[in-house]
Amino acid sequence: MPPLGKTSPSLLLLLLATLFHLSHGDVGTCSHYRPPYLPTACYGNSPSHFPSSNMFAAAGERIWDNGAACGRQYLVRCISAAVPGTCLPDQIIQVRIVDRAQTSRSRPSSNGATIVLSSAAFGTIADPSARLVNVEFQQV
């Protein structure tokens, strides 16, 4: 045991790891949009790329990557919102990018979001009446 006043580096690391949530994802904002979802910037009028679960999204400019985002999949979880209790606890969804938020036919609930979820996907992680939430997301 180290003398009082001295802390071992491994003990300090253990304390820091328990105090801070270590994350491998990015943090951004998330809004939602409603039908009509077609046409999309990624696939035009083809609905074949939409997952049957309705867990899909439109990419905001931050992740659009000049169209390379089409088909990418992300894990998304709500971490906070302006109104406490908006996020549904312990809910993580996997969505597929099928559109570009800036040009989607249906307008997002809030402009400038990092990712815009389908109404079904948004309602799985947050109160559907919210316009914008903060999320953690990670490409899979």
Number of C-alpha atoms within 10 A of each C-alpha: 6 7 7 6 5 8 11 10 9 9 10 10 11 10 11 12 11 9 9 8 8 9 10 10 14 11 17 16 21 30 28 29 24 14 10 11 19 16 17 21 18 18 16 11 11 11 13 8 14 18 12 8 10 14 20 27 32 33 28 23 16 12 16 19 11 10 14 11 20 23 18 14 19 21 16 25 26 26 20 18 18 11 9 7 11 19 24 16 12 9 13 17 16 18 25 24 26 28 28 24 29 19 15 20 18 17 17 24 19 16 16 16 24 22 27 31 28 21 19 16 23 29 16 17 22 23 14 17 11 18 18 23 25 19 24 20 25 16 15 10
